[in-house]
Amino acid sequence: MFRLARFLRDFKKQVILGPLFKLTEAIFELIVPLVMAQIIDVGIENGDRGYVLRMGGVLLLLGVVGLCCALVCQYFASVASQGFGTKLRNALFDHINSFSHAEIDKFGTPSLITRMTNDINQLQYAVAMLIRLVVRAPFLAIGALVMAISIDWKLSLVFLAAVILIVIVLYLVMGKAVPFYRQLQKKLDKISLIARENLEGNRVIRAFAKQDAEKTRFAAASEDCAATAIRVGKISALLNPATTVIINVGILAVVWFGAGRVNEGDLLQGQIIALVNYMMQILLALIVVANLVVTFTKASACATRVNEVFDTSPSVTDQPGAHREEPAPGTKRDAICFDNVSFAYVGAEKPEEEDKEEKYALRGLSFTAAPGETIGIIGGTGSGKSTLVNLIPRFYDVTHGAVRVDGQDVRTYPLELLRSKIGMVPQRATLFAGTIADNLRWRKPDATEEEMERALKIAQAWEFVQKLPDGLLAPVTQGGRNFSGGQRQRLTIARALVGEPEILILDDSASALDFATDAALRRSIKEETKGMTVLIVSQRASSIRRADQIIVLDDGVPVGIGKHEQLLDSCQVYHEICLSQLSEQEARR
């Protein structure tokens, strides 16, 4: 947790003054039993009403000043804890956004969301408790013991024995409970994962009538989490009765032995009342300490999880000295070049594997694409098609070989410059809440209506957009759920086209389009984007048959590179794919 203290730098005043005000309140609280003792032993004993009223006024003053101190401390604690949480959450969000796909894959989206919400909320609460109670509770317990000693050191031995017994109870209970609090955070991750899967995949779940199965799965995860929480709750529940019994026995001992001291004239009745009050203060303070142990145990587990994210450095970053290498005048460069590229996902290799080649998702790929060429990429499911195109904008770094864009290794490019050259349309069409115009301006914030209209026409989306009541200002709900799958795909293609990138990557992004619209889209891209290098990943042979080059992948290995007619005769995999979709005559037409 101390590593996260840097987020409290802007709140030094609150962190210092808050506990001081709480300490002042605790001092006044320790004075109260002494004033009460004076009221009993002097005012009531002598029937001095004026003295009772004066000392009652002192009690009232102590209460008012203590309340004001507590309110000021509460204000400082709120400002510091909320400010700390805001800064920490923003820093964590910024750091997560620096991650490459590999780091996102490592943690998983549900876990990252839990760390940004639940874990940071727990840390905020710990900061508030740090300011409000960490100084007050121990001071009150120790102060009450000291005050008891100052009244009568013999009876204070009862206090000392009670404190030792309570500390032993705290140690035993917390020793059992703390590990369960750590487990709870992981089980919350699992609940978050199941909830996210169900919310995102609700249509698939309904289509397969799996609602009951998913309810059972969620209920099992919830019950597992609840069982852990109940178990730790049962253990923690022992704390209050055990400490209360110890304190009440202590109070009984104080009254019992104190009565004898009063009879002997060594103590006054008011002092016995003061000792009882101090005993209760010790009880309450130690219970607060126990709760603080629980709070900081949870916070420690949360801090470990948050620090784990901060400690993870993005594997894809701008290298020192990254810059754009300007070509010499008259030099021709390939738009894209793969030079003996192999790639393996992190964790793909298993220790027991003997054939280390099996770990590669892509291996031994070499090809070049000239400016303005169209490259088709085809292969079976899991053959490495998406992996290939994800290496171009450097979402991942190659394991071996090199990927070059415009003649320069992508690893030596500034990332922002590299990705400004590329228009990426991923497999999953994702739109963001706002308007159609807001989504289209992601690449070019100052894009004009004419530019957006042109991109929509190329993407075959203008026809349905112009029919909307608000046109380009039509609202888009979260994820674009108010549009059909085909409409979302065309809008994401239009978004990539705004700003006219040098390279356009369509990663199976026309799968929801009918054959006529798909053909019109490819024809429009070829005619309207002269000089733009286009990569089309598709499961349809008809979508890539007119490409200048076709790359055929089989289990990550390039088994054929060439034109459609050549591959039909020379590549068995491509021939089988074509014949599974087209007749022999259609394939050779």
TADA-V45933 format. One record per backbone hydrogen bond with DSSP energy under -0.5 kcal/mol. NH is the residue of the N-H (numbers start at 1). CO is the residue of the C=O. E is the energy in kcal/mol with one decimal. If there is no record, write none. Layout:
# TADA-V45933
nh:co:e
NH:CO:E
NH:CO:E
This chain:
# TADA-V45933
nh:co:e
4:1:-1.4
5:2:-1.3
6:3:-0.6
7:4:-1.8
8:5:-2.3
9:6:-1.2
11:8:-2.1
12:9:-0.9
15:11:-2.4
16:12:-2.2
17:13:-3.1
18:14:-1.9
19:15:-0.6
20:16:-1.1
21:17:-2.4
22:18:-2.0
23:19:-2.4
24:20:-2.1
25:21:-2.0
26:22:-2.0
27:23:-2.2
28:24:-2.1
29:25:-2.1
30:26:-1.9
31:27:-1.3
32:28:-1.4
33:29:-0.6
34:30:-0.5
34:31:-0.5
35:31:-2.0
36:32:-2.6
37:33:-2.3
38:34:-2.1
39:35:-2.5
40:36:-2.1
41:37:-3.1
42:38:-2.4
43:38:-1.3
44:39:-3.1
45:40:-1.3
46:42:-1.7
47:43:-0.6
47:44:-0.6
48:43:-2.4
49:47:-1.2
52:48:-2.0
53:49:-2.7
54:50:-2.6
55:51:-2.9
56:52:-2.2
57:53:-2.2
58:54:-1.8
59:55:-2.4
60:56:-2.4
61:57:-2.7
62:58:-2.8
63:59:-2.5
64:60:-2.7
65:61:-2.9
66:62:-2.5
67:63:-2.4
68:64:-2.5
69:65:-2.5
70:66:-2.4
71:67:-2.6
72:68:-2.4
73:69:-2.4
74:70:-2.6
75:71:-2.4
76:72:-2.5
77:73:-2.8
78:74:-2.3
79:75:-2.5
80:76:-2.6
81:77:-2.7
82:78:-2.4
83:79:-2.1
84:80:-2.8
85:81:-2.6
86:82:-2.4
87:83:-2.5
88:84:-2.8
89:85:-2.7
90:86:-2.4
91:87:-2.5
92:88:-2.7
93:89:-2.5
94:90:-2.6
95:91:-2.4
96:92:-2.7
97:93:-2.0
98:94:-0.6
98:95:-1.1
99:96:-1.5
101:395:-1.2
102:395:-0.5
104:100:-1.7
105:101:-2.6
106:102:-1.7
107:103:-2.1
108:104:-2.6
112:108:-1.9
113:109:-2.3
114:110:-2.3
115:111:-2.3
116:112:-1.8
117:113:-1.5
119:114:-2.1
120:115:-0.7
121:117:-2.4
122:118:-2.1
123:119:-1.8
124:120:-2.5
125:121:-2.2
126:122:-1.9
127:123:-2.1
128:124:-2.2
129:125:-2.4
130:126:-2.3
131:127:-2.0
132:128:-2.3
133:129:-2.9
134:129:-1.3
137:133:-2.6
138:134:-0.6
139:135:-1.7
140:136:-2.9
141:137:-2.3
142:138:-2.9
143:139:-3.3
144:140:-2.5
145:141:-1.7
146:142:-2.5
147:143:-2.8
148:144:-2.1
149:145:-2.1
150:146:-2.2
151:147:-1.3
152:148:-2.6
156:152:-1.4
157:154:-1.2
158:155:-1.3
159:155:-0.9
160:156:-2.4
161:157:-2.5
162:158:-2.3
163:159:-2.8
164:160:-2.3
165:161:-2.2
166:162:-2.5
167:163:-2.6
168:164:-2.1
169:165:-2.2
170:166:-2.8
171:167:-2.4
172:168:-2.4
173:169:-2.8
174:170:-2.8
175:171:-2.1
176:172:-1.2
177:173:-2.1
178:174:-2.8
180:177:-0.8
181:177:-1.3
181:178:-0.5
182:178:-1.3
183:179:-1.6
184:180:-1.9
185:181:-0.9
186:182:-0.9
187:183:-2.0
188:184:-1.9
189:185:-1.5
190:186:-1.6
191:187:-1.9
192:188:-2.4
193:189:-2.4
194:190:-2.4
195:191:-2.6
196:192:-2.4
197:193:-2.5
198:194:-2.2
199:195:-2.4
200:196:-2.6
201:197:-2.3
202:199:-0.5
205:201:-2.4
206:202:-2.3
207:203:-2.5
208:204:-1.9
209:206:-1.2
210:205:-3.1
214:210:-2.7
215:211:-2.5
216:212:-2.3
217:213:-2.3
218:214:-2.8
219:215:-2.8
220:216:-2.4
221:217:-2.0
222:218:-2.8
223:219:-3.0
224:220:-2.1
225:221:-2.2
226:222:-3.1
227:223:-2.9
228:224:-1.8
229:225:-2.5
230:226:-3.2
231:227:-2.5
232:228:-2.5
233:229:-2.0
234:230:-2.8
235:231:-1.9
236:232:-2.7
237:233:-2.1
238:234:-0.6
238:235:-1.1
239:236:-1.7
240:236:-0.6
241:237:-0.9
242:238:-1.9
243:239:-2.6
244:240:-2.8
245:241:-2.5
246:242:-2.1
247:243:-2.6
248:244:-2.8
249:245:-2.5
250:246:-2.2
251:247:-3.1
252:248:-2.7
253:249:-2.3
254:250:-2.5
255:251:-2.9
256:252:-2.8
257:253:-2.9
258:254:-2.3
259:255:-2.2
260:256:-1.1
261:257:-1.6
262:258:-2.5
263:259:-2.4
264:260:-1.8
265:261:-0.5
265:262:-1.1
266:261:-2.2
267:261:-1.1
272:268:-1.4
273:269:-1.8
274:270:-2.3
275:271:-2.6
276:272:-2.3
277:273:-2.3
278:274:-2.5
279:275:-2.1
280:276:-2.1
281:277:-2.3
282:278:-2.3
283:279:-2.0
284:280:-2.6
285:281:-2.7
286:282:-2.5
287:283:-2.1
288:284:-2.1
289:285:-2.2
290:286:-2.3
291:287:-2.3
292:288:-2.4
293:289:-2.2
294:290:-1.9
295:291:-2.7
296:292:-3.1
297:293:-1.8
298:294:-2.5
299:295:-2.5
300:296:-2.2
301:297:-2.1
302:298:-2.4
303:299:-3.1
304:300:-2.2
305:301:-1.7
306:302:-2.5
307:303:-3.1
308:304:-1.7
309:305:-1.1
310:306:-2.1
311:307:-2.8
312:308:-0.5
312:309:-1.1
313:311:-0.8
317:315:-0.6
319:411:-0.5
322:319:-2.2
323:412:-1.3
325:323:-0.6
326:324:-0.8
331:328:-2.3
335:369:-1.5
336:369:-1.9
337:404:-2.4
338:367:-3.1
339:337:-0.6
339:402:-2.9
340:338:-0.7
341:365:-3.0
342:400:-2.0
343:362:-3.4
348:345:-2.1
353:350:-1.8
356:354:-1.1
358:355:-1.6
359:356:-1.5
360:357:-1.6
361:343:-2.3
362:343:-1.8
363:556:-2.4
365:341:-2.3
366:364:-0.5
367:338:-1.5
369:336:-2.8
372:531:-0.6
373:370:-2.1
375:373:-0.5
375:534:-3.5
376:374:-0.5
376:549:-3.2
377:536:-2.8
378:551:-2.5
380:553:-0.7
383:380:-1.6
388:384:-2.1
389:385:-1.7
390:386:-2.0
391:387:-0.9
391:388:-1.0
392:388:-0.5
392:389:-0.8
393:389:-0.8
395:390:-2.3
396:390:-0.8
399:342:-1.8
400:342:-2.2
402:339:-1.4
404:337:-3.1
405:408:-2.7
406:335:-1.7
407:334:-0.7
408:405:-1.5
410:403:-2.7
412:409:-1.9
413:410:-1.0
418:414:-2.6
419:415:-2.7
420:416:-1.3
421:417:-0.8
421:418:-1.1
422:419:-0.7
423:503:-3.4
424:422:-0.7
425:505:-2.3
426:424:-0.5
429:427:-0.7
430:428:-0.7
431:429:-0.5
434:476:-2.1
436:474:-1.6
437:472:-2.5
439:435:-1.9
440:436:-2.3
441:437:-1.6
442:439:-1.2
447:444:-2.0
452:448:-2.2
453:449:-2.8
454:450:-2.4
455:451:-2.2
456:452:-2.4
457:453:-2.2
458:454:-2.3
459:455:-2.1
460:457:-1.2
461:456:-3.3
462:456:-1.2
465:461:-2.0
466:462:-2.5
468:464:-0.5
468:465:-1.3
471:468:-1.0
473:470:-2.4
474:471:-1.8
476:434:-3.0
479:431:-0.9
480:477:-2.8
481:478:-1.0
483:480:-1.8
488:484:-2.5
489:485:-2.1
490:486:-2.1
491:487:-2.2
492:488:-2.2
493:489:-1.9
494:490:-2.2
495:491:-2.3
496:492:-1.7
497:493:-1.5
498:494:-1.6
500:497:-2.4
501:496:-0.5
502:421:-1.1
503:421:-2.4
504:533:-3.1
505:423:-3.1
506:504:-0.6
506:535:-3.2
507:425:-2.4
507:505:-0.7
508:506:-1.5
508:537:-1.7
511:508:-0.8
513:510:-1.5
518:514:-2.7
519:515:-2.4
520:516:-2.4
521:517:-2.5
522:518:-2.3
523:519:-2.3
524:520:-2.4
525:521:-2.5
526:522:-2.0
527:523:-2.1
528:524:-2.7
529:525:-1.4
532:529:-1.9
533:502:-2.5
534:373:-2.4
535:504:-3.0
536:375:-3.1
536:534:-0.5
537:506:-3.2
537:535:-0.6
538:377:-2.1
538:536:-0.5
541:539:-0.5
543:540:-0.6
544:540:-0.6
544:541:-0.9
545:541:-1.0
547:544:-1.7
548:374:-1.5
549:374:-1.6
550:562:-2.4
551:376:-3.4
552:550:-0.6
552:560:-3.2
553:378:-2.5
553:551:-0.6
554:557:-2.4
556:383:-1.6
557:554:-1.5
558:363:-0.6
559:552:-2.3
559:557:-0.7
560:552:-1.1
562:550:-1.9
564:545:-0.5
567:563:-2.5
568:564:-1.9
569:565:-0.9
569:566:-0.6
570:566:-2.1
571:567:-2.6
572:570:-0.6
575:571:-2.4
576:572:-2.3
577:573:-2.2
578:574:-2.6
579:575:-2.3
580:576:-1.4
581:577:-0.6
581:578:-1.2
582:578:-3.4
587:583:-2.7
588:584:-1.5
589:586:-0.8
